[in-house]
Amino acid sequence: VQLQASGGGLAQAGGSLRLSCAASGRTFITYNMGWFRQAPGKEREFVGAIAWSGGITSYADSVKGRFTISRDNAKNTMYLQMNSLKPEDTAVYYCACATQSFYSATMDQVQEYPYWGQGTLVTVSS
């Protein structure tokens, strides 16, 4: 599986951005996927995840109610809609693909995802 994240850029606080993650490979539709982010000088952190069917999602508390993950399996693409952006959302955002279709409690762990995109930078100005 190869992943290509896009859609990052500069936004003002309170604004919105939508990230996309295009995946290659027919097995995309059978795997759970996630979004992570890494701010300068900080460790990579979980943002949210979505089950292979799109029927289950989970989010970090810091983004809950503001960010929404979705996927279009027909287009092999996952999305992250980010609303009410805050300066602390500034980070490089990475999409990731697991190799399982069972949605476990550990979907917020980096170790669950063997495949990663290259990252897209989101900068939120105050």
N, C-alpha and C positions, 0 to 999 in steps of 0.2 A: 504494500500500500504506500502510495506517495501522496503527500498532502501539501497544498499550496494555500496559505492564508493571505487574505487581502482585505482592503477596506479601511485600514488604519489612516490616521491623519491627525490634524489639529482641530480641536473643538473647544468651545467656550463652556465654562461651568453652566450646567443646566441644559446643555445641548444633547444631541444624539449622534450616534454613529452606528453603522451596521457592518459587522465583519462577516466575511465569507471564508469558507474552507472547502476548496475543491479537492476531491479525492479521486485517485485513479484506482482501477481494480474493481472487478465485479463483486468482490466479497465485502465491499463497503457497506452494503445494505444489511449485512448480518452482524455487524459489530457495533458495540457501544462506542460513543465518542465523547470527548471533553474539550473544554477550554481552560487554559491556565494563563497566568500572567507573571511577569517578573519585572519589578521596578529596580532601578539602579541601586546596587548595594544590598539588595534583598534576595531572599530565596524565592524560587518559583512557587506560586501558590495557586490553589484550585479556585476556579471561577464558577464552573458549572459543568454538568454532564447530561447526556441524553441517551436513552436506550436506543437500540437498533431500530425499533419500530416507531420511535418518536413518542411513545405513549407514557414514558416516565422521564422526568427531569429532576435535577437537584441543583441547588445553588449554594454558594458560600453566603454566609449571613451578611457579609459586607455589600453584596450586590442584589440580594433578594428583594423583589419588588421593583427593581430598576432594570435589570437585565433579563432577556428572554432568549433561550436557546431553542432552535428549531432545525429541522433537517428535511431535505427533499431527496428521497432515495432515487427517484427517477432521474435527478440531475447530479447524483453523487456529490451533493453539497450540503454542508452544515452552516448554520448562521448564528450570529450572536448580535441581537439587537440591544443596544446600550442606550438607555434614556437617563435623563437627570444626572448627567455625568458630573463627577466631582474631580477636583485636582488630584486627589489621592487615587483615582483610577488610572493615572498616567503610568504606563508600563508597556513592555513588549508583550503582545498577546500571542499565545501559541495554541494551535489546535492539535489534538492528539487522537489517536485511534487505538482502541483496545483490540484484543483478539478473542473476545468472548461476547456472547450475546446474553449471558446471565448478568442481570443488573445487581451488583452486590453493594454492600455497605462501604466497600473500599474504593468506590469509583472516584473518590476525591484524592486518591494517592497517585503520585507520579509513577510509581512502580507498576501500576496497572496498564500503562500505555507504552507499548514498544515502538509505536510509530508517531513521529512528530513532524509538524510543518516547520517552516523556517522562521516564523514569527512576523508580526506586523506591529509597528509602533503606533501607539495611541498617546497623544499628548493633550491634556485638558488644562486650559488656562483659566485662571481665576478672574 
